[in-house]
């Protein structure tokens, strides 16, 4: 650790995140693991800006909306939350003895040099909005999105550096007016870790080809398209193909899961690792993706992926090496791509051979080094 401190100087970084009650579950574990990696590479001060429980509860309840037979609260996107969080951030920055601050998403502006780690922008959400709202953000209306977009751009303008989690988002930030000179893309690490020497499981050894879907939000992750494609595959291959669905709190369909579908509900990270090791193809053609770390987690285990040719997914899934991409919600196209991928021996060989690169690149240590380097450049 001492050598790492010498390499990056002795700048003390303030780490600002609006944590959930269980910090390990915040944003699927991304800030928790990044904070640990940053603490291993130099001085770090925790600047938790989470609001008191009574305030959080009031904000959550006041923003509750009914959507698709469930209650949804977008309280962290409300103006009151933003104002209170920015006030706490500024107070912490004054007393934290930091040289620079890394904020997880656009929490606010401070006088110290600050760097913003971001996976998505409100400009992108505005582009994706429609009559039914925005995928994954169903209760946000266009006027609210525009207000949040304008505030976000103000935060970006004052930032010393922007740390988008993909090159795709970096390009989008530039298109929105950000200065490319202060943009440093930082790919995340794996939240479902894999050991550097862990062997790649053999695939397609059983008579049944097993497809895997892992995602909390069925609509955003396009589970409906996956199920429609699976029904076509099942009609053709019968019991020779099966689908495992993990992540959603409840089964999203009207009736029980169809024959051949194993619905697991929410699962722990270690269980996700087991699932990725025991299936033949990861299928998740998401309608909206901030990054898509689940694809990298699958590829780190040599599991080919089917994603969508959108957002950062083409950045992760290299067609012919990591899997294939679809262009729409057409279940016939998805079914055809699944059949083609399952029969592609070269794809499985290349995917297995690429695991060393994936594991080395998508590490929190590498992400921490990237961020420390960005801090050194602005302090």
ZIHU-V213340 format. One record per helix or strand. SS is the DSSP state (H for helix, E for strand). FROM is the first residue (numbers start at 1). TO is the last residue. Records with the same first field share a line. If there is no record, write none. Layout:
SS: FROM-TO  FROM-TO
This chain:
H: 2-7  23-39  53-62  75-77  79-95  122-128  142-158  167-175  180-182  223-240  269-278  293-299  313-316  331-342  345-353  355-361  364-378
E: 13-16  44-46  64-67  70-73  100-104  113-118  130-130  133-134  137-137  161-164  183-183  209-214  241-246  261-265  281-283  305-308  319-319  323-326
